[in-house]
Amino acid sequence: EKSKQAVEMELAMAKRALETEKKRGAGMAVAAAESKQTVEKEQTLRTALRDKLSATQAQLADTQEKLSAVDIQTGLDAELNAERARVAEATALVDALEESLNEGEQQ
């Protein structure tokens, strides 16, 4: 049969082992909570990055549309300028013909 002192020593050792396990368990719980927070932060960041990417893609598409419109407008401006030059040429020709006709009528 064990002596009272031996039983008390075993009890003290069991209590220490239990405290150690509690501390270990608490440490694991803290680590798990920190890990969960890290995962949540990463997910939040990923979501924010996806949102930013979507906004950037939409902005890019809008910019591309505007550039296409500018290209079209530039082409139309060039055509308009060419047409103006043809009209000016034709007007000068008509003016010259009128002047020539007026001179012929005066003679």
N, CA, C and O of each residue as an XYZ file, in Angstrom:
428
protein
N       0.840     -1.182      0.000
C       0.000      0.000      0.000
C       0.887      1.248      0.000
O       1.916      1.299      0.673
N       0.461      2.250     -0.772
C       1.250      3.463     -0.894
C       1.104      4.310      0.348
O       0.080      4.319      1.030
N       2.177      5.015      0.601
C       2.121      5.902      1.763
C       1.389      7.178      1.372
O       1.222      7.478      0.190
N       0.960      7.913      2.371
C       0.227      9.150      2.152
C       1.094     10.139      1.368
O       0.604     10.848      0.489
N       2.373     10.175      1.693
C       3.282     11.109      1.022
C       3.434     10.758     -0.466
O       3.501     11.654     -1.307
N       3.489      9.484     -0.787
C       3.620      9.048     -2.173
C       2.348      9.407     -2.951
O       2.417      9.833     -4.104
N       1.201      9.230     -2.314
C      -0.074      9.558     -2.960
C      -0.149     11.063     -3.213
O      -0.585     11.500     -4.278
N       0.287     11.859     -2.213
C       0.275     13.310     -2.375
C       1.217     13.745     -3.507
O       0.912     14.671     -4.258
N       2.367     13.061     -3.618
C       3.305     13.383     -4.708
C       2.693     13.058     -6.060
O       2.811     13.841     -7.003
N       2.044     11.916     -6.159
C       1.391     11.532     -7.406
C       0.287     12.524     -7.755
O       0.117     12.898     -8.915
N      -0.462     12.947     -6.732
C      -1.528     13.912     -6.937
C      -0.955     15.245     -7.412
O      -1.504     15.860     -8.326
N       0.134     15.693     -6.810
C       0.785     16.945     -7.214
C       1.297     16.831     -8.641
O       1.157     17.774     -9.420
N       1.887     15.697     -8.999
C       2.386     15.495    -10.361
C       1.220     15.476    -11.356
O       1.335     16.018    -12.454
N       0.114     14.862    -10.980
C      -1.059     14.799    -11.856
C      -1.621     16.212    -12.065
O      -2.026     16.577    -13.169
N      -1.637     17.011    -10.962
C      -2.128     18.394    -11.071
C      -1.238     19.216    -11.999
O      -1.734     19.995    -12.812
N       0.091     19.037    -11.872
C       1.015     19.756    -12.752
C       0.819     19.338    -14.208
O       0.825     20.169    -15.116
N       0.647     18.039    -14.409
C       0.427     17.535    -15.766
C      -0.867     18.114    -16.332
O      -0.934     18.478    -17.507
N      -1.890     18.194    -15.488
C      -3.171     18.751    -15.911
C      -3.012     20.234    -16.253
O      -3.535     20.692    -17.269
N      -2.297     20.985    -15.415
C      -2.054     22.416    -15.693
C      -1.273     22.588    -16.997
O      -1.568     23.467    -17.807
N      -0.268     21.723    -17.176
C       0.521     21.786    -18.407
C      -0.367     21.535    -19.616
O      -0.264     22.236    -20.623
N      -1.238     20.539    -19.518
C      -2.157     20.234    -20.623
C      -3.136     21.381    -20.850
O      -3.463     21.702    -21.993
N      -3.606     22.001    -19.759
C      -4.512     23.147    -19.897
C      -3.808     24.284    -20.632
O      -4.374     24.902    -21.534
N      -2.547     24.552    -20.227
C      -1.777     25.615    -20.878
C      -1.556     25.283    -22.351
O      -1.686     26.141    -23.224
N      -1.218     24.021    -22.607
C      -1.006     23.589    -23.975
C      -2.291     23.744    -24.782
O      -2.264     24.211    -25.921
N      -3.408     23.353    -24.190
C      -4.712     23.480    -24.843
C      -5.060     24.944    -25.082
O      -5.571     25.301    -26.144
N      -4.782     25.792    -24.092
C      -5.058     27.226    -24.246
C      -4.176     27.803    -25.349
O      -4.626     28.612    -26.161
N      -2.917     27.378    -25.368
C      -2.004     27.836    -26.417
C      -2.493     27.412    -27.791
O      -2.426     28.181    -28.750
N      -2.987     26.182    -27.878
C      -3.512     25.703    -29.161
C      -4.766     26.477    -29.548
O      -4.978     26.775    -30.723
N      -5.601     26.804    -28.555
C      -6.817     27.574    -28.842
C      -6.443     28.969    -29.343
O      -7.053     29.479    -30.282
N      -5.431     29.588    -28.709
C      -4.972     30.912    -29.155
C      -4.420     30.812    -30.569
O      -4.738     31.637    -31.425
N      -3.601     29.809    -30.811
C      -3.027     29.622    -32.150
C      -4.129     29.400    -33.187
O      -4.064     29.928    -34.297
N      -5.137     28.618    -32.814
C      -6.248     28.369    -33.742
C      -7.012     29.661    -34.014
O      -7.390     29.934    -35.154
N      -7.241     30.458    -32.963
C      -7.951     31.731    -33.145
C      -7.137     32.675    -34.034
O      -7.683     33.340    -34.914
N      -5.829     32.724    -33.793
C      -4.965     33.573    -34.615
C      -4.962     33.088    -36.067
O      -4.990     33.890    -37.001
N      -4.929     31.790    -36.237
C      -4.948     31.220    -37.580
C      -6.266     31.566    -38.278
O      -6.279     31.906    -39.461
N      -7.365     31.475    -37.540
C      -8.670     31.804    -38.103
C      -8.716     33.282    -38.495
O      -9.234     33.630    -39.556
N      -8.174     34.145    -37.638
C      -8.137     35.578    -37.947
C      -7.295     35.833    -39.197
O      -7.662     36.638    -40.053
N      -6.171     35.142    -39.288
C      -5.301     35.302    -40.459
C      -6.032     34.893    -41.725
O      -5.964     35.589    -42.738
N      -6.725     33.775    -41.674
C      -7.484     33.293    -42.833
C      -8.578     34.299    -43.196
O      -8.792     34.594    -44.372
N      -9.274     34.829    -42.170
C     -10.333     35.814    -42.431
C      -9.752     37.085    -43.054
O     -10.340     37.656    -43.973
N      -8.593     37.524    -42.549
C      -7.948     38.712    -43.120
C      -7.567     38.463    -44.573
O      -7.776     39.318    -45.434
N      -7.007     37.287    -44.840
C      -6.615     36.954    -46.216
C      -7.838     36.933    -47.127
O      -7.782     37.410    -48.260
N      -8.952     36.375    -46.625
C     -10.170     36.329    -47.436
C     -10.692     37.743    -47.689
O     -11.146     38.057    -48.789
N     -10.625     38.584    -46.674
C     -11.067     39.974    -46.823
C     -10.196     40.682    -47.858
O     -10.702     41.404    -48.718
N      -8.892     40.471    -47.769
C      -7.980     41.081    -48.737
C      -8.244     40.568    -50.147
O      -8.242     41.344    -51.103
N      -8.467     39.279    -50.278
C      -8.753     38.702    -51.597
C     -10.029     39.309    -52.180
O     -10.092     39.646    -53.362
N     -11.044     39.439    -51.321
C     -12.306     40.039    -51.779
C     -12.079     41.475    -52.222
O     -12.584     41.898    -53.261
N     -11.320     42.222    -51.429
C     -11.027     43.621    -51.779
C     -10.252     43.684    -53.093
O     -10.520     44.542    -53.935
N      -9.297     42.781    -53.268
C      -8.518     42.760    -54.514
C      -9.393     42.391    -55.707
O      -9.239     42.958    -56.789
N     -10.309     41.445    -55.515
C     -11.220     41.072    -56.604
C     -12.099     42.265    -56.987
O     -12.308     42.549    -58.166
N     -12.614     42.963    -55.949
C     -13.443     44.143    -56.211
C     -12.647     45.204    -56.963
O     -13.141     45.806    -57.917
N     -11.416     45.425    -56.525
C     -10.557     46.426    -57.176
C     -10.271     46.011    -58.619
O     -10.286     46.844    -59.525
N     -10.013     44.727    -58.824
C      -9.761     44.221    -60.179
C     -10.987     44.417    -61.068
O     -10.864     44.836    -62.218
N     -12.165     44.114    -60.534
C     -13.397     44.301    -61.317
C     -13.590     45.774    -61.674
O     -13.954     46.101    -62.803
N     -13.346     46.656    -60.713
C     -13.481     48.091    -60.971
C     -12.469     48.541    -62.021
O     -12.794     49.331    -62.907
N     -11.251     48.039    -61.919
C     -10.204     48.400    -62.878
C     -10.564     47.884    -64.273
O     -10.364     48.581    -65.267
N     -11.094     46.663    -64.341
C     -11.489     46.108    -65.637
C     -12.625     46.923    -66.252
O     -12.634     47.169    -67.458
N     -13.578     47.339    -65.424
C     -14.685     48.164    -65.925
C     -14.157     49.506    -66.426
O     -14.589     50.006    -67.465
N     -13.225     50.077    -65.678
C     -12.633     51.361    -66.073
C     -11.860     51.198    -67.381
O     -11.907     52.073    -68.245
N     -11.154     50.087    -67.525
C     -10.415     49.817    -68.752
C     -11.363     49.688    -69.942
O     -11.103     50.236    -71.014
N     -12.453     48.967    -69.747
C     -13.430     48.810    -70.827
C     -14.007     50.170    -71.217
O     -14.180     50.456    -72.402
N     -14.303     51.002    -70.229
C     -14.825     52.346    -70.496
C     -13.806     53.174    -71.270
O     -14.153     53.870    -72.225
N     -12.550     53.091    -70.849
C     -11.486     53.832    -71.529
C     -11.334     53.359    -72.972
O     -11.141     54.168    -73.880
N     -11.422     52.051    -73.178
C     -11.316     51.511    -74.538
C     -12.471     52.005    -75.414
O     -12.276     52.307    -76.592
N     -13.671     52.085    -74.835
C     -14.813     52.607    -75.587
C     -14.571     54.061    -75.978
O     -14.844     54.472    -77.105
N     -14.053     54.830    -75.019
C     -13.780     56.244    -75.297
C     -12.710     56.388    -76.386
O     -12.812     57.249    -77.260
N     -11.692     55.536    -76.320
C     -10.652     55.587    -77.349
C     -11.216     55.235    -78.727
O     -10.845     55.839    -79.733
N     -12.104     54.263    -78.756
C     -12.739     53.904    -80.027
C     -13.539     55.083    -80.557
O     -13.508     55.385    -81.750
N     -14.259     55.747    -79.651
C     -15.040     56.919    -80.063
C     -14.123     58.020    -80.576
O     -14.438     58.689    -81.560
N     -12.990     58.207    -79.907
C     -12.019     59.223    -80.353
C     -11.462     58.848    -81.722
O     -11.322     59.702    -82.597
N     -11.147     57.567    -81.902
C     -10.654     57.118    -83.217
C     -11.685     57.376    -84.300
O     -11.350     57.841    -85.390
N     -12.943     57.072    -83.998
C     -14.011     57.304    -84.971
C     -14.128     58.797    -85.253
O     -14.220     59.218    -86.406
N     -14.122     59.596    -84.182
C     -14.241     61.047    -84.338
C     -13.064     61.603    -85.132
O     -13.238     62.480    -85.977
N     -11.867     61.092    -84.859
C     -10.681     61.541    -85.589
C     -10.818     61.224    -87.071
O     -10.481     62.043    -87.926
N     -11.316     60.026    -87.366
C     -11.542     59.636    -88.767
C     -12.586     60.529    -89.417
O     -12.432     60.950    -90.563
N     -13.665     60.819    -88.664
C     -14.707     61.689    -89.206
C     -14.181     63.102    -89.422
O     -14.504     63.748    -90.419
N     -13.362     63.579    -88.474
C     -12.769     64.913    -88.619
C     -11.895     64.978    -89.871
O     -11.918     65.970    -90.599
N     -11.136     63.929    -90.113
C     -10.269     63.900    -91.297
C     -11.117     63.914    -92.566
O     -10.798     64.614    -93.527
N     -12.205     63.130    -92.560
C     -13.092     63.111    -93.718
C     -13.748     64.480    -93.918
O     -13.871     64.960    -95.044
N     -14.166     65.101    -92.809
C     -14.789     66.418    -92.878
C     -13.816     67.456    -93.430
O     -14.184     68.279    -94.268
N     -12.585     67.411    -92.959
C     -11.573     68.351    -93.463
C     -11.310     68.139    -94.952
O     -11.150     69.104    -95.699
N     -11.267     66.898    -95.377
C     -11.062     66.602    -96.798
C     -12.246     67.131    -97.613
O     -12.068     67.703    -98.688
N     -13.456     66.928    -97.080
C     -14.651     67.416    -97.773
C     -14.650     68.946    -97.832
O     -15.018     69.522    -98.856
N     -14.245     69.601    -96.758
C     -14.144     71.062    -96.750
C     -13.151     71.546    -97.813
O     -13.392     72.533    -98.508
N     -12.033     70.825    -97.918
C     -11.033     71.196    -98.928
C     -11.621     71.050   -100.330
O     -11.377     71.900   -101.186
N     -12.395     69.980   -100.583
C     -13.027     69.783   -101.890
C     -14.052     70.894   -102.160
O     -14.142     71.407   -103.276
N     -14.825     71.258   -101.121
C     -15.817     72.329   -101.274
C     -15.113     73.650   -101.570
O     -15.547     74.407   -102.438
N     -14.032     73.924   -100.852
C     -13.285     75.163   -101.090
C     -12.735     75.184   -102.513
O     -12.754     76.220   -103.177
N     -12.249     74.044   -102.972
C     -11.720     73.931   -104.330
C     -12.826     74.174   -105.360
O     -12.652     74.909   -106.332
N     -13.969     73.530   -105.110
C     -15.104     73.684   -106.026
C     -15.606     75.122   -106.005
O     -15.956     75.663   -107.054
N     -15.650     75.754   -104.831
C     -16.088     77.147   -104.718
C     -15.148     78.061   -105.489
O     -15.590     78.968   -106.195
N     -13.861     77.818   -105.351
C     -12.873     78.627   -106.082
C     -13.056     78.448   -107.583
O     -12.946     79.411   -108.343
N     -13.331     77.235   -108.007
C     -13.540     76.969   -109.429
C     -14.799     77.677   -109.934
O     -14.796     78.278   -111.008
N     -15.883     77.598   -109.140
C     -17.140     78.263   -109.510
C     -16.928     79.768   -109.564
O     -17.397     80.432   -110.488
N     -16.218     80.309   -108.567
C     -15.929     81.753   -108.558
C     -15.137     82.156   -109.802
O     -15.415     83.181   -110.424
N     -14.158     81.342   -110.148
C     -13.331     81.637   -111.331
C     -14.172     81.582   -112.593
O     -14.025     82.420   -113.483
N     -15.065     80.584   -112.670
C     -15.933     80.473   -113.840
C     -16.889     81.661   -113.919
O     -17.111     82.209   -114.999
N     -17.458     82.064   -112.773
C     -18.355     83.220   -112.752
C     -17.634     84.476   -113.218
O     -18.153     85.258   -114.015
N     -16.447     84.641   -112.708
C     -15.643     85.809   -113.079
C     -15.365     85.784   -114.576
O     -15.435     86.811   -115.253
N     -15.054     84.615   -115.072
C     -14.768     84.475   -116.505
C     -16.011     84.775   -117.332
O     -15.926     85.426   -118.374
N     -17.177     84.296   -116.866
C     -18.425     84.558   -117.562
C     -18.763     86.035   -117.531
O     -19.200     86.605   -118.531
N     -18.558     86.652   -116.376
C     -18.837     88.094   -116.239
C     -17.933     88.894   -117.177
O     -18.378     89.859   -117.798
N     -16.697     88.504   -117.278
C     -15.761     89.201   -118.176
C     -16.201     89.001   -119.628
O     -16.112     89.923   -120.439
N     -16.679     87.786   -119.956
C     -17.128     87.502   -121.331
C     -18.377     88.289   -121.665
O     -18.550     88.726   -122.802
N     -19.268     88.479   -120.670
C     -20.484     89.242   -120.922
C     -20.163     90.715   -121.081
O     -20.835     91.408   -121.845
N     -19.168     91.204   -120.389
C     -18.797     92.620   -120.467
C     -18.129     92.951   -121.785
O     -18.140     94.108   -122.205
N     -17.568     91.998   -122.425
C     -16.886     92.278   -123.695
C     -17.800     92.240   -124.822
O     -17.385     92.453   -125.961
